[in-house]
Amino acid sequence: MNDDIELLESTHEFPCEFTIKAIGSPVEHFVGRVLLAIQAELGEDIVPPFSTRQSSSGRHISVTVTPMVQDAQQVLAIYAQLREVEGLMMLL
């Protein structure tokens, strides 16, 4: 985990906007669950900027979110929250 923190700190100047992409199945409320997981870690009621895109086949949906994060630890905590989201297939 320390390697992850060092890598994030060497490539980002915190606080900053951090782009996160979650790809999953378009099950009911997938986008909402992704946003709630991020908000839970940020401790805010404000929805961070996001966009969605569904695959041409309709089998997958991607959610790109750009929250303002305070440090590398917060980024890792957000990813930990997102790994628990139902329907998640990939995180970038």
N, CA, C and O atoms as a GROMACS GRO file, in nm:
protein
  368
    1MET      N    1   0.082  -0.119   0.000
    1MET     CA    2   0.000   0.000   0.000
    1MET      C    3   0.086   0.125   0.000
    1MET      O    4   0.050   0.225  -0.062
    2ASN      N    5   0.201   0.121   0.069
    2ASN     CA    6   0.290   0.236   0.069
    2ASN      C    7   0.340   0.267  -0.070
    2ASN      O    8   0.360   0.384  -0.105
    3ASP      N    9   0.362   0.162  -0.151
    3ASP     CA   10   0.405   0.183  -0.289
    3ASP      C   11   0.297   0.258  -0.368
    3ASP      O   12   0.327   0.345  -0.449
    4ASP      N   13   0.171   0.222  -0.342
    4ASP     CA   14   0.060   0.291  -0.410
    4ASP      C   15   0.054   0.438  -0.370
    4ASP      O   16   0.034   0.525  -0.455
    5ILE      N   17   0.073   0.465  -0.244
    5ILE     CA   18   0.072   0.604  -0.196
    5ILE      C   19   0.188   0.681  -0.257
    5ILE      O   20   0.169   0.794  -0.304
    6GLU      N   21   0.306   0.621  -0.257
    6GLU     CA   22   0.423   0.688  -0.316
    6GLU      C   23   0.402   0.716  -0.464
    6GLU      O   24   0.437   0.824  -0.512
    7LEU      N   25   0.344   0.621  -0.536
    7LEU     CA   26   0.318   0.641  -0.679
    7LEU      C   27   0.219   0.754  -0.701
    7LEU      O   28   0.241   0.841  -0.786
    8LEU      N   29   0.110   0.754  -0.626
    8LEU     CA   30   0.011   0.861  -0.640
    8LEU      C   31   0.072   0.997  -0.607
    8LEU      O   32   0.048   1.095  -0.677
    9GLU      N   33   0.150   1.003  -0.501
    9GLU     CA   34   0.211   1.130  -0.461
    9GLU      C   35   0.316   1.178  -0.561
    9GLU      O   36   0.340   1.298  -0.573
   10SER      N   37   0.379   1.086  -0.633
   10SER     CA   38   0.479   1.126  -0.731
   10SER      C   39   0.417   1.172  -0.863
   10SER      O   40   0.482   1.238  -0.943
   11THR      N   41   0.290   1.136  -0.885
   11THR     CA   42   0.226   1.171  -1.012
   11THR      C   43   0.114   1.273  -0.999
   11THR      O   44   0.059   1.318  -1.099
   12HIS      N   45   0.079   1.310  -0.875
   12HIS     CA   46  -0.028   1.407  -0.852
   12HIS      C   47   0.013   1.507  -0.744
   12HIS      O   48   0.085   1.474  -0.650
   13GLU      N   49  -0.035   1.628  -0.760
   13GLU     CA   50  -0.014   1.729  -0.657
   13GLU      C   51  -0.146   1.749  -0.584
   13GLU      O   52  -0.241   1.806  -0.638
   14PHE      N   53  -0.152   1.700  -0.460
   14PHE     CA   54  -0.275   1.704  -0.381
   14PHE      C   55  -0.286   1.834  -0.305
   14PHE      O   56  -0.184   1.892  -0.267
   15PRO      N   57  -0.408   1.882  -0.280
   15PRO     CA   58  -0.536   1.831  -0.328
   15PRO      C   59  -0.553   1.857  -0.478
   15PRO      O   60  -0.497   1.952  -0.533
   16CYS      N   61  -0.632   1.771  -0.541
   16CYS     CA   62  -0.654   1.784  -0.685
   16CYS      C   63  -0.781   1.711  -0.727
   16CYS      O   64  -0.837   1.632  -0.650
   17GLU      N   65  -0.826   1.739  -0.849
   17GLU     CA   66  -0.933   1.659  -0.907
   17GLU      C   67  -0.869   1.529  -0.954
   17GLU      O   68  -0.761   1.530  -1.014
   18PHE      N   69  -0.935   1.418  -0.926
   18PHE     CA   70  -0.881   1.287  -0.960
   18PHE      C   71  -0.985   1.212  -1.041
   18PHE      O   72  -1.099   1.197  -0.997
   19THR      N   73  -0.948   1.166  -1.158
   19THR     CA   74  -1.042   1.097  -1.246
   19THR      C   75  -1.048   0.949  -1.213
   19THR      O   76  -0.946   0.880  -1.207
   20ILE      N   77  -1.169   0.902  -1.191
   20ILE     CA   78  -1.195   0.761  -1.159
   20ILE      C   79  -1.297   0.710  -1.259
   20ILE      O   80  -1.397   0.777  -1.286
   21LYS      N   81  -1.273   0.591  -1.314
   21LYS     CA   82  -1.368   0.531  -1.406
   21LYS      C   83  -1.407   0.394  -1.352
   21LYS      O   84  -1.322   0.309  -1.325
   22ALA      N   85  -1.537   0.375  -1.336
   22ALA     CA   86  -1.592   0.247  -1.292
   22ALA      C   87  -1.675   0.190  -1.406
   22ALA      O   88  -1.760   0.259  -1.462
   23ILE      N   89  -1.650   0.065  -1.440
   23ILE     CA   90  -1.723  -0.002  -1.546
   23ILE      C   91  -1.798  -0.119  -1.485
   23ILE      O   92  -1.742  -0.198  -1.409
   24GLY      N   93  -1.925  -0.128  -1.521
   24GLY     CA   94  -2.005  -0.236  -1.464
   24GLY      C   95  -2.121  -0.273  -1.552
   24GLY      O   96  -2.138  -0.222  -1.662
   25SER      N   97  -2.200  -0.364  -1.499
   25SER     CA   98  -2.320  -0.404  -1.570
   25SER      C   99  -2.427  -0.300  -1.540
   25SER      O  100  -2.434  -0.246  -1.430
   26PRO      N  101  -2.511  -0.272  -1.638
   26PRO     CA  102  -2.611  -0.167  -1.618
   26PRO      C  103  -2.727  -0.216  -1.531
   26PRO      O  104  -2.844  -0.199  -1.566
   27VAL      N  105  -2.692  -0.278  -1.418
   27VAL     CA  106  -2.795  -0.323  -1.325
   27VAL      C  107  -2.858  -0.200  -1.261
   27VAL      O  108  -2.804  -0.089  -1.266
   28GLU      N  109  -2.970  -0.222  -1.203
   28GLU     CA  110  -3.046  -0.111  -1.144
   28GLU      C  111  -2.959  -0.030  -1.048
   28GLU      O  112  -2.901  -0.084  -0.953
   29HIS      N  113  -2.950   0.097  -1.072
   29HIS     CA  114  -2.884   0.195  -0.985
   29HIS      C  115  -2.732   0.181  -0.976
   29HIS      O  116  -2.673   0.227  -0.878
   30PHE      N  117  -2.666   0.119  -1.074
   30PHE     CA  118  -2.520   0.107  -1.070
   30PHE      C  119  -2.454   0.245  -1.059
   30PHE      O  120  -2.366   0.266  -0.976
   31VAL      N  121  -2.497   0.339  -1.142
   31VAL     CA  122  -2.437   0.473  -1.141
   31VAL      C  123  -2.456   0.537  -1.004
   31VAL      O  124  -2.362   0.595  -0.949
   32GLY      N  125  -2.574   0.527  -0.949
   32GLY     CA  126  -2.602   0.584  -0.817
   32GLY      C  127  -2.517   0.523  -0.708
   32GLY      O  128  -2.470   0.593  -0.619
   33ARG      N  129  -2.497   0.391  -0.714
   33ARG     CA  130  -2.414   0.325  -0.613
   33ARG      C  131  -2.268   0.368  -0.623
   33ARG      O  132  -2.201   0.383  -0.521
   34VAL      N  133  -2.220   0.389  -0.744
   34VAL     CA  134  -2.083   0.438  -0.763
   34VAL      C  135  -2.070   0.577  -0.700
   34VAL      O  136  -1.976   0.603  -0.625
   35LEU      N  137  -2.164   0.664  -0.730
   35LEU     CA  138  -2.158   0.800  -0.677
   35LEU      C  139  -2.170   0.802  -0.525
   35LEU      O  140  -2.100   0.878  -0.458
   36LEU      N  141  -2.258   0.719  -0.470
   36LEU     CA  142  -2.274   0.712  -0.324
   36LEU      C  143  -2.148   0.661  -0.256
   36LEU      O  144  -2.112   0.709  -0.148
   37ALA      N  145  -2.080   0.565  -0.317
   37ALA     CA  146  -1.956   0.513  -0.258
   37ALA      C  147  -1.850   0.623  -0.251
   37ALA      O  148  -1.779   0.634  -0.151
   38ILE      N  149  -1.840   0.702  -0.357
   38ILE     CA  150  -1.743   0.811  -0.358
   38ILE      C  151  -1.782   0.919  -0.258
   38ILE      O  152  -1.697   0.968  -0.183
   39GLN      N  153  -1.909   0.956  -0.257
   39GLN     CA  154  -1.956   1.057  -0.162
   39GLN      C  155  -1.934   1.014  -0.018
   39GLN      O  156  -1.899   1.095   0.068
   40ALA      N  157  -1.954   0.885   0.010
   40ALA     CA  158  -1.936   0.834   0.146
   40ALA      C  159  -1.793   0.855   0.193
   40ALA      O  160  -1.769   0.889   0.309
   41GLU      N  161  -1.698   0.835   0.104
   41GLU     CA  162  -1.558   0.853   0.142
   41GLU      C  163  -1.520   1.001   0.150
   41GLU      O  164  -1.438   1.039   0.233
   42LEU      N  165  -1.581   1.083   0.064
   42LEU     CA  166  -1.550   1.226   0.068
   42LEU      C  167  -1.617   1.294   0.186
   42LEU      O  168  -1.573   1.401   0.229
   43GLY      N  169  -1.722   1.234   0.239
   43GLY     CA  170  -1.795   1.294   0.349
   43GLY      C  171  -1.872   1.417   0.307
   43GLY      O  172  -1.888   1.511   0.385
   44GLU      N  173  -1.921   1.416   0.185
   44GLU     CA  174  -1.994   1.531   0.131
   44GLU      C  175  -2.128   1.488   0.077
   44GLU      O  176  -2.146   1.373   0.036
   45ASP      N  177  -2.224   1.581   0.078
   45ASP     CA  178  -2.353   1.557   0.017
   45ASP      C  179  -2.354   1.600  -0.129
   45ASP      O  180  -2.448   1.571  -0.203
   46ILE      N  181  -2.249   1.669  -0.171
   46ILE     CA  182  -2.240   1.721  -0.307
   46ILE      C  183  -2.199   1.608  -0.401
   46ILE      O  184  -2.104   1.534  -0.372
   47VAL      N  185  -2.270   1.594  -0.513
   47VAL     CA  186  -2.235   1.494  -0.612
   47VAL      C  187  -2.118   1.547  -0.694
   47VAL      O  188  -2.129   1.656  -0.752
   48PRO      N  189  -2.006   1.474  -0.701
   48PRO     CA  190  -1.893   1.521  -0.781
   48PRO      C  191  -1.928   1.516  -0.930
   48PRO      O  192  -2.017   1.442  -0.970
   49PRO      N  193  -1.859   1.593  -1.011
   49PRO     CA  194  -1.885   1.590  -1.156
   49PRO      C  195  -1.867   1.448  -1.210
   49PRO      O  196  -1.772   1.378  -1.174
   50PHE      N  197  -1.960   1.407  -1.298
   50PHE     CA  198  -1.951   1.272  -1.355
   50PHE      C  199  -2.017   1.269  -1.492
   50PHE      O  200  -2.097   1.356  -1.528
   51SER      N  201  -1.982   1.166  -1.567
   51SER     CA  202  -2.047   1.139  -1.694
   51SER      C  203  -2.062   0.987  -1.707
   51SER      O  204  -1.991   0.911  -1.641
   52THR      N  205  -2.154   0.946  -1.792
   52THR     CA  206  -2.176   0.804  -1.813
   52THR      C  207  -2.175   0.774  -1.962
   52THR      O  208  -2.199   0.861  -2.046
   53ARG      N  209  -2.146   0.649  -1.992
   53ARG     CA  210  -2.149   0.605  -2.132
   53ARG      C  211  -2.182   0.457  -2.134
   53ARG      O  212  -2.117   0.377  -2.066
   54GLN      N  213  -2.282   0.421  -2.212
   54GLN     CA  214  -2.321   0.281  -2.223
   54GLN      C  215  -2.256   0.221  -2.347
   54GLN      O  216  -2.243   0.288  -2.449
   55SER      N  217  -2.215   0.095  -2.338
   55SER     CA  218  -2.155   0.028  -2.453
   55SER      C  219  -2.260   0.012  -2.563
   55SER      O  220  -2.380   0.015  -2.536
   56SER      N  221  -2.214  -0.005  -2.685
   56SER     CA  222  -2.307  -0.017  -2.798
   56SER      C  223  -2.396  -0.140  -2.784
   56SER      O  224  -2.509  -0.142  -2.835
   57SER      N  225  -2.347  -0.243  -2.717
   57SER     CA  226  -2.427  -0.364  -2.697
   57SER      C  227  -2.524  -0.350  -2.581
   57SER      O  228  -2.618  -0.428  -2.567
   58GLY      N  229  -2.501  -0.248  -2.495
   58GLY     CA  230  -2.587  -0.227  -2.379
   58GLY      C  231  -2.554  -0.317  -2.262
   58GLY      O  232  -2.625  -0.315  -2.161
   59ARG      N  233  -2.448  -0.394  -2.272
   59ARG     CA  234  -2.411  -0.487  -2.164
   59ARG      C  235  -2.327  -0.422  -2.055
   59ARG      O  236  -2.316  -0.477  -1.945
   60HIS      N  237  -2.266  -0.307  -2.082
   60HIS     CA  238  -2.179  -0.241  -1.986
   60HIS      C  239  -2.210  -0.092  -1.982
   60HIS      O  240  -2.258  -0.034  -2.079
   61ILE      N  241  -2.180  -0.032  -1.868
   61ILE     CA  242  -2.190   0.113  -1.855
   61ILE      C  243  -2.065   0.161  -1.782
   61ILE      O  244  -2.018   0.097  -1.688
   62SER      N  245  -2.012   0.273  -1.827
   62SER     CA  246  -1.896   0.331  -1.758
   62SER      C  247  -1.939   0.462  -1.693
   62SER      O  248  -2.018   0.538  -1.748
   63VAL      N  249  -1.884   0.485  -1.576
   63VAL     CA  250  -1.909   0.607  -1.501
   63VAL      C  251  -1.774   0.672  -1.478
   63VAL      O  252  -1.687   0.612  -1.414
   64THR      N  253  -1.756   0.792  -1.528
   64THR     CA  254  -1.632   0.867  -1.507
   64THR      C  255  -1.662   0.978  -1.408
   64THR      O  256  -1.749   1.062  -1.432
   65VAL      N  257  -1.591   0.978  -1.296
   65VAL     CA  258  -1.616   1.073  -1.188
   65VAL      C  259  -1.486   1.149  -1.160
   65VAL      O  260  -1.378   1.089  -1.160
   66THR      N  261  -1.496   1.279  -1.136
   66THR     CA  262  -1.377   1.360  -1.105
   66THR      C  263  -1.396   1.434  -0.973
   66THR      O  264  -1.419   1.555  -0.972
   67PRO      N  265  -1.385   1.361  -0.861
   67PRO     CA  266  -1.397   1.427  -0.732
   67PRO      C  267  -1.270   1.504  -0.696
   67PRO      O  268  -1.162   1.475  -0.746
   68MET      N  269  -1.285   1.602  -0.608
   68MET     CA  270  -1.170   1.672  -0.550
   68MET      C  271  -1.124   1.588  -0.431
   68MET      O  272  -1.199   1.566  -0.336
   69VAL      N  273  -1.000   1.540  -0.438
   69VAL     CA  274  -0.945   1.457  -0.330
   69VAL      C  275  -0.835   1.534  -0.258
   69VAL      O  276  -0.767   1.618  -0.315
   70GLN      N  277  -0.820   1.501  -0.130
   70GLN     CA  278  -0.724   1.574  -0.047
   70GLN      C  279  -0.585   1.513  -0.046
   70GLN      O  280  -0.485   1.584  -0.034
   71ASP      N  281  -0.578   1.379  -0.059
   71ASP     CA  282  -0.447   1.313  -0.053
   71ASP      C  283  -0.455   1.173  -0.111
   71ASP      O  284  -0.563   1.125  -0.146
   72ALA      N  285  -0.341   1.108  -0.121
   72ALA     CA  286  -0.333   0.974  -0.180
   72ALA      C  287  -0.412   0.872  -0.097
   72ALA      O  288  -0.473   0.781  -0.153
   73GLN      N  289  -0.412   0.886   0.034
   73GLN     CA  290  -0.486   0.795   0.119
   73GLN      C  291  -0.636   0.800   0.087
   73GLN      O  292  -0.704   0.697   0.089
   74GLN      N  293  -0.686   0.919   0.058
   74GLN     CA  294  -0.828   0.932   0.025
   74GLN      C  295  -0.859   0.863  -0.108
   74GLN      O  296  -0.964   0.802  -0.123
   75VAL      N  297  -0.768   0.873  -0.204
   75VAL     CA  298  -0.787   0.805  -0.332
   75VAL      C  299  -0.798   0.654  -0.309
   75VAL      O  300  -0.888   0.589  -0.362
   76LEU      N  301  -0.707   0.598  -0.231
   76LEU     CA  302  -0.710   0.455  -0.204
   76LEU      C  303  -0.836   0.414  -0.128
   76LEU      O  304  -0.890   0.306  -0.152
   77ALA      N  305  -0.881   0.498  -0.039
   77ALA     CA  306  -1.004   0.470   0.036
   77ALA      C  307  -1.125   0.470  -0.058
   77ALA      O  308  -1.215   0.388  -0.042
   78ILE      N  309  -1.127   0.561  -0.154
   78ILE     CA  310  -1.236   0.565  -0.252
   78ILE      C  311  -1.236   0.436  -0.333
   78ILE      O  312  -1.342   0.376  -0.353
   79TYR      N  313  -1.119   0.394  -0.380
   79TYR     CA  314  -1.112   0.269  -0.457
   79TYR      C  315  -1.158   0.150  -0.374
   79TYR      O  316  -1.222   0.060  -0.426
   80ALA      N  317  -1.126   0.149  -0.245
   80ALA     CA  318  -1.171   0.040  -0.158
   80ALA      C  319  -1.323   0.039  -0.149
   80ALA      O  320  -1.384  -0.068  -0.153
   81GLN      N  321  -1.383   0.156  -0.136
   81GLN     CA  322  -1.530   0.166  -0.134
   81GLN      C  323  -1.590   0.117  -0.265
   81GLN      O  324  -1.688   0.043  -0.266
   82LEU      N  325  -1.530   0.157  -0.376
   82LEU     CA  326  -1.584   0.121  -0.507
   82LEU      C  327  -1.575  -0.029  -0.535
   82LEU      O  328  -1.661  -0.083  -0.604
   83ARG      N  329  -1.474  -0.096  -0.482
   83ARG     CA  330  -1.462  -0.240  -0.505
   83ARG      C  331  -1.579  -0.318  -0.446
   83ARG      O  332  -1.601  -0.434  -0.482
   84GLU      N  333  -1.654  -0.256  -0.356
   84GLU     CA  334  -1.769  -0.320  -0.294
   84GLU      C  335  -1.901  -0.296  -0.367
   84GLU      O  336  -2.004  -0.350  -0.327
   85VAL      N  337  -1.899  -0.216  -0.474
   85VAL     CA  338  -2.021  -0.182  -0.546
   85VAL      C  339  -2.071  -0.300  -0.628
   85VAL      O  340  -1.996  -0.360  -0.705
   86GLU      N  341  -2.198  -0.333  -0.609
   86GLU     CA  342  -2.260  -0.444  -0.684
   86GLU      C  343  -2.258  -0.414  -0.833
   86GLU      O  344  -2.292  -0.303  -0.875
   87GLY      N  345  -2.220  -0.512  -0.912
   87GLY     CA  346  -2.219  -0.499  -1.057
   87GLY      C  347  -2.088  -0.447  -1.114
   87GLY      O  348  -2.072  -0.441  -1.236
   88LEU      N  349  -1.993  -0.408  -1.028
   88LEU     CA  350  -1.864  -0.355  -1.074
   88LEU      C  351  -1.785  -0.462  -1.146
   88LEU      O  352  -1.773  -0.575  -1.098
   89MET      N  353  -1.730  -0.427  -1.263
   89MET     CA  354  -1.646  -0.519  -1.339
   89MET      C  355  -1.500  -0.474  -1.345
   89MET      O  356  -1.409  -0.556  -1.344
   90MET      N  357  -1.479  -0.340  -1.352
   90MET     CA  358  -1.343  -0.289  -1.367
   90MET      C  359  -1.336  -0.148  -1.310
   90MET      O  360  -1.430  -0.070  -1.318
   91LEU      N  361  -1.220  -0.117  -1.252
   91LEU     CA  362  -1.190   0.018  -1.203
   91LEU      C  363  -1.065   0.068  -1.271
   91LEU      O  364  -0.967  -0.005  -1.284
   92LEU      N  365  -1.068   0.192  -1.315
   92LEU     CA  366  -0.951   0.256  -1.376
   92LEU      C  367  -0.924   0.385  -1.303
   92LEU      O  368  -0.830   0.457  -1.336
   0.00000   0.00000   0.00000
